[in-house]
Every structure is written in structure tokens, then in C-alpha cells.
Amino acid sequence: GGGVSGLLRRLARLEDSRQRAAELFRWLLAPVAPAEFLGRHWERAPVLVRRGDPGYYAGLFSTADFDAALRGGEVQFGTHLDVTSYAEGMRETHNPSGRALPAIVWDFYQNGCSLRLLCPQAFSPTVWHFLSILQEQFGSMAGANTYLTPPGTQGFAPHYDDIEAFVLQLEGKKHWRVYKPRTDAEVLPQFSSANLTQAELGEPVLETVLEAGDLLYFPRGFIHQGDCLPDAHSLHITVSSYQRNSWGDFLEKLIPAALQMALEEDVEYRRGLPMDYLQYMGVSNSDTVDARRTAFVEKVQSLIKKLIDYAPIDAAVDQRAKSFLHDCLPPVLTQSEKAQSVYGFPARWQDGGPCNVDILIKKDTEVRLLRHGIIRLCNEEAGVMLYYTTENSRVYHKEEPKFFELDPEYTDSIEFLLSSYPNYVSVDNLPCETLEEKISLATLLFEKGILTTKKPLAQV
């Protein structure tokens, strides 16, 4: 009960952010079990969940929230809002320039145009909270768009996307058709398609009318189109993840790094090519039987096979994690978390001067990470860097990546905090050499919003 707001309150009572993410994922798919979904459907086939519960997503986002966002004055055409139509096989975008004023936007809607709000998390605290929890389940950015479509219209041409899509029907209803990838090359594609025509589609593998409270999932590469029935508008939110998060994307980072290391450490990679290799290699020589060709190919194969010995796999994972942390939404704090973190610290101006400014962390102060997924240690050329999400923006990449250099002697303490989470540990237990260093590190992490204390540091 209690809709999405009640759900988020219940999740806040869970101590471990990883457990919160897992429970939210379970709720998103219910009654389909996560293990069944991941084993049978994830990246494989669409899933339709009919709930017969129009209030299942109550409080997540509504047309009233859409209107409030427009009235807030921050929504810009093109940047935050697209006005689209699709008729007689033609998709059109009708964005004017500048601010999306309610009078203009609602006039477009009244004349049969669909409205796509990009980045609703920038305008809705609830969507922000929802996605900030869910992103830890995926280990990949969780984004969203909302789509408001007038009765009897369609806003977009058939196409496929480069993301895993979860369509949550919030209001009204919408007729959906989903088609499997047309070729092997379109299975789990790296990039989204151009607009497609009806003649290119074939027969749908799934056709349904989503009603409020229902869920539709389809993997990247599955072509889809949705249109409204004559008697009802539609408002849905598409939650997305796993954009450019494949093995191939990982290897794009890993292989150049492995090759660079091999060139530095192994003379075999620095030896010159045979002087005469142009005479027997290349497409024009591909049908030639020549022992030199065989030797050349075998040499390439051996060097590629040997490359794995130089592959900095963990370092490449850390670099992907660093990118993910830049993509992340900042955490949403509960009232108690605010009181126990720098965000609730009572520093203020009073009686002619600042008071309660000093952050007095002591050896018996009990601390823990605010969330498990908010930091990442990366060993880079310039030194050991700690990347974190607490100062990120709700708008994608509006801020530069947040990080600071860390004394290598502190890495054990960061690993200790990660392994101890969600339990609190006393500052004196941090594996630094001196008490001064323990307090210094804890104070730095507290100031960045990374650490929370078991009890507020100062009472107002």
C-alpha cells in the first residue's frame, strides 16, 4: 500500500543500499520473480506483466507532475522536451526554441502531438529517488523518459533502441506492438536504429494494450511502436539501463590498455614486421598458398593470445565503474541520514558570527558509507583517485566527474569501509597508522557527504 511513496519509505528502512535496489527491482517485476526474469527474459525476450491495479505506480509521475514541471520554468524545448507526431508513415519533431511554456506545450498536445519529457528525474524528486536506488541493481546508469500521448495518435515511428526498456503505464492505456530483431546483426545492438517503415517490420511477436499499473519489458534490438486508442490518452515512463554495457564495450577499453602494456614490457611486440610481408599478405594475396603467409598469421595469433597476459582487467573494470559513477544520480537522503551527515550539519550564522562550524569527529565516533555504490577507488597514472557520486547533478553529466586524490596508505581504510557496510565502525578501527590519520580521513569523507555517523555530530 501507499503507492510509490509508501514503497520508498519502506525501502528507506532497509540498512543496505544493495538490498534496497534488489527489493525495488523485485517490486518493478512483480509478480515475475527476478531470478526467472533474468534467466528467461533479460536480453532475450519481451515480458508483459498485467496487474489489474491502476494504482500500482501511484505517486511516481503524473500529468499533474508534467504540468508542474512546465510551470516551474526550467523545461526547454529540445533539451528537456520533444514535441513529436507520426502520421502516414512520417515522424516529425515540432520543437520551437527556448522555454517550454505551458500554453504552447498544451496547444501542441491539443492538436494531436505527443510530448516526451527527457530526464524527468531533474523535475520530479520521486523519479530521482526511484532511479537513484535502482541504478545500484544494474551497475549501469538507470535513466528515464516520460511520454504523454493524446487519444487516437502515435508520436514515434517504429524503431529499436540501444537500452533495456521497462515501460511503466502510469495513466490511460496504449496499444503496443513489439517485433523481434530482423537480423543477427540487430540482436543486442550497440546503437539505436533510424526510423523504420511498416513494410520493414513483419509480424509482431507481442501485441497488447497496456493499462495503468501494467509493465512491458523488451530488450535492446526489439522493434516497437505504441499508439493511443481513440478513447484514452496515455502517460507512461520508460526506465532504461545497460546502454553500452556489453563485453564488447568492455574490451574496447581493455585491449588498447593491454597492448600498451605489452609494448612497454615485451620486446616481441616491438620487433619489426618482415620486410617482404606486403608481397604475400593482403586481400590480393588471400588465396595464395605460401608458407610465409602461414607463418605471418600464426605470429599474429600468438601475439593476440599472449596479449591476455598483459590485460589489466581489474583496472579496466575500475575505469568502467568510474564512468558509471559519473553517470549516476546522487543519492536521496532520508531525514535521519541528513541529520547524521554533512547535509544536516548545523553550521550557521548566529549572534554576529558563524557557529557549529567544527566537524568534531573523534576516535569513538561510529561511521559508515552513506551508500555502498557511491565510491570507487581507481589506481591511475597520477595516483590513487577516489571517485564519488554525492555531488553529482540530477541532470546527466551536468557536473564533471567528482574525485580527489587519496594517499595510497588510505586505500586499506576505504576497502575496510566497503567491506564493513552497512555496519557502523568506530573511527579508531580504521586501518591507518595514527589516530590523527584516522580522524583526518573520516573528516574528509564526511565533508564530501560520503560518510554518515551513527549519531548526529552536533545537537541543535
HUBEL-V681219 format. One record per residue. N is the residue number from 0. PHI is phi in degrees with one decimal (NA if undefined). Layout:
n={N;N}
phi={PHI;PHI}
//
This chain:
n={0;1;2;3;4;5;6;7;8;9;10;11;12;13;14;15;16;17;18;19;20;21;22;23;24;25;26;27;28;29;30;31;32;33;34;35;36;37;38;39;40;41;42;43;44;45;46;47;48;49;50;51;52;53;54;55;56;57;58;59;60;61;62;63;64;65;66;67;68;69;70;71;72;73;74;75;76;77;78;79;80;81;82;83;84;85;86;87;88;89;90;91;92;93;94;95;96;97;98;99;100;101;102;103;104;105;106;107;108;109;110;111;112;113;114;115;116;117;118;119;120;121;122;123;124;125;126;127;128;129;130;131;132;133;134;135;136;137;138;139;140;141;142;143;144;145;146;147;148;149;150;151;152;153;154;155;156;157;158;159;160;161;162;163;164;165;166;167;168;169;170;171;172;173;174;175;176;177;178;179;180;181;182;183;184;185;186;187;188;189;190;191;192;193;194;195;196;197;198;199;200;201;202;203;204;205;206;207;208;209;210;211;212;213;214;215;216;217;218;219;220;221;222;223;224;225;226;227;228;229;230;231;232;233;234;235;236;237;238;239;240;241;242;243;244;245;246;247;248;249;250;251;252;253;254;255;256;257;258;259;260;261;262;263;264;265;266;267;268;269;270;271;272;273;274;275;276;277;278;279;280;281;282;283;284;285;286;287;288;289;290;291;292;293;294;295;296;297;298;299;300;301;302;303;304;305;306;307;308;309;310;311;312;313;314;315;316;317;318;319;320;321;322;323;324;325;326;327;328;329;330;331;332;333;334;335;336;337;338;339;340;341;342;343;344;345;346;347;348;349;350;351;352;353;354;355;356;357;358;359;360;361;362;363;364;365;366;367;368;369;370;371;372;373;374;375;376;377;378;379;380;381;382;383;384;385;386;387;388;389;390;391;392;393;394;395;396;397;398;399;400;401;402;403;404;405;406;407;408;409;410;411;412;413;414;415;416;417;418;419;420;421;422;423;424;425;426;427;428;429;430;431;432;433;434;435;436;437;438;439;440;441;442;443;444;445;446;447;448;449;450;451;452;453;454;455;456;457;458;459}
phi={NA;86.1;60.7;-68.2;-62.2;-64.8;-59.9;-65.2;-65.6;-65.6;-63.7;-63.2;-78.5;-80.1;-72.5;-101.5;-63.1;-67.7;-70.2;-57.8;-62.9;-64.5;-69.6;-65.8;-63.1;-61.6;-63.2;-59.6;-92.1;-49.8;-88.5;-70.2;-73.5;-53.1;-64.1;-66.1;-60.4;-68.5;-78.3;-111.3;-121.1;-54.0;63.0;-119.7;-154.6;-65.2;-132.1;-113.5;-116.6;-97.4;-112.2;60.1;-134.6;-60.1;-95.9;-59.3;-98.4;-52.6;93.1;-72.6;-165.6;-144.2;-62.9;-64.4;-65.8;-59.4;-63.1;-63.6;-62.3;-63.0;-74.0;-70.2;89.9;-98.7;-77.1;-115.6;-60.3;85.2;-78.4;-116.5;-136.9;-113.3;-106.7;-134.3;-148.4;-143.3;-147.7;52.0;75.7;-120.5;-93.3;-132.9;-111.0;-118.0;-67.6;-73.8;-101.5;88.5;-69.8;-86.4;-74.7;-53.6;-61.2;-74.9;-62.8;-69.9;-67.5;-57.2;-61.4;-62.2;-95.4;94.5;-94.0;-87.5;-120.6;-111.2;-94.4;-82.4;58.3;-60.0;-63.9;-75.2;-115.5;-120.1;-59.5;-70.5;-63.2;-56.7;-60.6;-58.0;-71.1;-65.6;-77.7;-66.0;-60.1;-73.4;-68.3;-83.3;61.5;-154.0;-51.4;-104.9;-115.3;-158.9;-131.4;-112.0;-129.7;-113.1;-124.6;-70.5;-55.3;71.0;-130.7;-134.9;-98.3;-136.9;-73.5;-58.0;-166.4;-120.2;-114.6;-102.9;-132.5;-79.6;-112.7;-118.0;-93.8;-106.9;-80.5;-92.3;-142.1;64.0;-152.7;-148.6;-89.2;-118.8;-127.8;-123.3;-123.8;-72.3;-54.8;-77.4;-138.3;-60.2;-67.1;-96.0;-75.8;50.6;-69.9;-76.1;-132.9;-71.7;-87.4;-73.4;-64.9;-109.1;-99.8;-59.1;-65.9;-88.6;-96.0;77.8;-94.4;-68.5;-89.0;-148.9;-136.5;-158.9;-111.8;-79.3;-117.9;-51.4;97.4;-84.8;-131.5;-128.9;-112.4;-144.5;-74.0;-60.4;96.3;-81.9;-71.5;-149.2;-153.8;-131.6;-138.2;-87.2;-74.6;-62.7;-104.6;-155.4;-78.1;-138.4;-126.7;-134.4;-119.0;-101.3;-92.0;-130.3;-159.9;68.7;-77.0;48.2;-127.6;-100.5;-57.1;-62.0;-65.1;-65.7;-66.6;-58.5;-86.6;-72.6;-63.7;-59.4;-67.3;-65.0;-64.6;-61.8;-67.7;-63.4;-61.8;-75.7;-107.9;-130.8;-64.4;-59.0;-77.9;-101.3;-68.2;-73.6;-66.8;-58.2;-59.8;-102.7;-65.7;-67.8;-77.2;-123.9;-110.0;109.1;-58.7;-66.5;-107.7;-65.5;-97.0;-77.7;-91.6;-153.8;-60.7;-66.7;-61.6;-59.0;-64.7;-64.0;-62.1;-63.5;-65.3;-60.3;-60.5;-68.0;-66.9;-66.7;-62.6;-70.5;-59.9;-61.5;-65.5;-105.7;-74.9;-82.6;-61.2;-63.2;-64.7;-67.6;-61.9;-62.6;-67.7;-68.2;-63.0;-60.2;-65.3;-61.8;-63.1;-67.7;-72.4;-64.3;-75.8;-68.5;-68.2;-98.3;-94.7;-75.6;-61.0;-68.5;-64.4;-62.6;-64.8;-103.4;-130.5;-63.8;-71.9;-110.3;-66.5;-84.0;-60.2;-162.1;-92.6;-154.8;53.5;84.5;-169.6;-73.4;-134.9;54.6;-89.4;-73.8;-89.6;-95.6;-87.5;-118.9;-67.0;-95.9;-66.0;-95.7;-134.7;-158.0;-65.9;-63.2;-142.4;-69.7;-92.2;-94.7;-134.1;-151.1;-84.1;-130.6;-91.1;-118.8;-56.9;-78.1;140.9;-85.2;-113.1;-110.8;-93.4;-148.9;-111.5;-64.7;-108.1;-69.1;-99.5;-74.1;-98.1;-52.7;57.6;-66.2;-104.3;-70.7;-55.8;-99.9;-160.9;-147.7;-76.2;-119.6;-58.5;-52.9;-67.1;-89.7;-62.7;-61.5;-69.3;-63.8;-63.6;-65.1;-64.7;-65.9;-73.0;-80.2;-55.5;-94.7;-78.3;-81.4;-131.5;-75.3;-57.3;-64.7;-86.9;-62.9;-79.5;-100.6;-71.7;-122.6;-62.7;-59.5;-67.7;-60.7;-68.1;-62.3;-65.6;-60.4;-66.1;-59.6;-67.1;-65.3;-63.5;-85.5;79.3;-82.6;-105.4;-121.1;-102.2;-67.8;-126.3;-55.1;-72.6;-139.6;-98.5;-92.8}
//
